[in-house]
Amino acid sequence: MLTSERNSAHVSANQPIDEWSTPPSGATLPASATIISTQRNANIDAIRGLAVLGIFFMNIYFMGMTFYGYAPHETPLLSDQVIEAFNLLFIKVRFISLFSILFGVGLFIQYQRFNAQGLNAYPRLRSRLKWLMALGLIHGILIWSGDILLTYGISGFLALCYKDLSIDALKRKANIFIFGALVIITLITVSSADKSFIRESSLFAQQYSAWTSSYADQLVLQLMQVGYMALVIPFTLMWLTAGLMLLGMALYQQGTFEQGFSKTTLIQLVIASVSLSLIAILLGLTQRPILVALSDTLAMLSAIPMAQIYIHIIVKICKNSPKILTSLQNVGKLAFSLYILQSIVGVLVFRHLAPELLLQLDRWQYMVMAIVYSIVQLLLASLYLRYFKQGPLEKFWRYLAFKKYATPPVKNHI
């Protein structure tokens, strides 16, 4: 084992505990159980914090009109093209990929810890994933239909089937899943790329009217979109996301979250990401629907090496110290709660409080709003963790997932 989190000796009573990773209260450990460290990995917290902040930079364009997202002008603005090129290099799909990798890491860590504590890991993780799917459905239907939690829950079941593979086998399986999913996604996007969604189009007017109507009407739209996603996820995103989870398991076992990548590997990742991103940018600038659809596929592919570059950068800066990038680590500890809060804030602003912004904002203005709200999240996370140890939704999810495994304390009647 290469990572210190799994090589640690017995845990001392005064070490900080990762509450989500500990077994349910009341669980008893056999005398022979090997106790491994439950101390939080600062690198992973910081990477998760970066991921959840970055996700908002992607999702903000879809908080209003969820299906199509941002509508460019008929005559493209230079500022839009510059921001979109920046997004394709550093943001688009990058943080969803990063979060998927981290989800696989989390599954693997918890599986190991439950087993080491003498507990049956699979039913507990299965309960966790089932409740994540349920919460994802609630989020998608009632709040914002761009939900990713349902996909994570479904993909997690698939990823768990291959958790015991070797590092090389995990990477091979990940490549098969990812490339297979991208082929199917490309065929779907190319076949449906005949409608031009620009701000002056009748399609934009229809979408704007639909998504800024009454909440009851929005619920119908969200229910339809979530239903559609539930049908296509098993054929597309399930395989892509599970592949990224398997990649995360492999990277964790080879020590990437402790040491980063070698110089040679890092250079290869940079070349792959930049090359694919530049091709995606050129295709996107053509404004031809089919080529733009191909650009989106290349963006998804280029996101994978860029996500790994972000992992390397954070690992080298943070050095697994809780005193470095602390604000980012705090966001990572509240990732679930902040992700849902992003949806609530975004939907309230763009659909209910100020829907006219959808008619006015250009990409650079969306970018400014995302930067401002990222600062708000950094401050909010630091303030919240001064008074509480765990995020409200993290705690609620843990309760739902593990409540049936908790053994109530025996009452002393003497």
C-alpha positions, 0 to 999 in steps of 0.5 A: 500500500502506497498511501499513508492513510492506509499505512497508518498505525492505530488511531489515537483518541485525540486525532481528528476524525472523518465522521462520514468514514467512521462506522455507524454509532453503536457498531461493535468491532471484533477484537481481531479487527485492524483499525486504520487511520480515520484522520482526514486527508487534507489533500483530498479535502482541498481537491474536493473543495476546488471541484465543488467551486469549479462545478458552479462555473460550469453549472451557472450557465444552466441554472436558468434554461437548464436544457440548453444553457447559455445562448450566444448572440447571432453575431458572436461576441469576442468576449464570449469567444475568449471566455468560452476558449478559457472554459474549454481549457480550464473549466468545462467538464473538468470539475465534474470529471474531478468530482467523479474521480474523487467519488471513486476514491471515497468509495474505495476508502470507505470499503477498506475502512469498513472491512478493516473494522470487521463490518460488512462494507457492501450493504452499507455502501449500497445503502449510501448509494441508494439514498444518494439516488433518492436525494438526487431525484428530489434535487433534480425534480424539486430544485434543479434538473441538472442534478449529478447525484443520481448519476453518481449513485447509479455509477457507484454500483457499477464501480463497486463491482470492480473495486478489487481489480489491480491498479493496471486492471482498473485503468484498463477497465476505466478506459473501456468505460470512458471511450465506449460512453464517449462514442455513444454520447457523440452519436447522440449529440451529433444526431440532435445537433440540427437546432441552432440555439442563439439569443435571437432565435424562436427556440430561445424565446420558447425556452425562456418563457418555459423556464421562467414560468410558474414553479408548477410549470417548472416542476413539470419540465424538471420531471420530464428532464429527470425522467429522460436522464434516468432513461439515458444514464444507463447507456451513457453517463453511467459508464463514463462516470463509473470509468472515472470512479475506477480511475480514481480508485487506481490513482488513490492506490498508486499514491497520487493523492499523496505524491502527485505524478512524475514529471514525465506523466505530468508532461503527457497529461498537459500535452493531451489536455491542451491538444484536445482542448485546442481542437475543441476550441477550433471546432466550437468557433465554427458555429456549425451544430455538428462540429460544435457537438464534436467539440463538446465530446473533445471537451469531455475527453480533454477534461480527464487529463486536466482533472488529473493535473489539478490533482497534482497541483493541489497535492504539491501545494497542500502537502497533506497539511490542514494548515495549507489551503484551509479555506479550500479544505473547508469547502471540500468538507461541506461539498454536498451541502454547498452543491445543493446550495448552489442549485438553490441560489442559482435557480432563485436568481435566474428563474424567480428573482431576476429572470431578465438576467437571462436576456442580458448577461454575456459570458464574462458577466456569468464568470464574474458572478461565479467568482463572487459566489465562490468567495461567498462559499469560501467564507461561508464554509469557514464560518460554518465549521467554526461552530459545527463539525459536519455539513447539514446534508452530509449529516442527513445523508449519513443518518439515512444511509447508516441508521439501520446499522446502528445498534441502540445502546443497552439500558442499564436498569440497575 
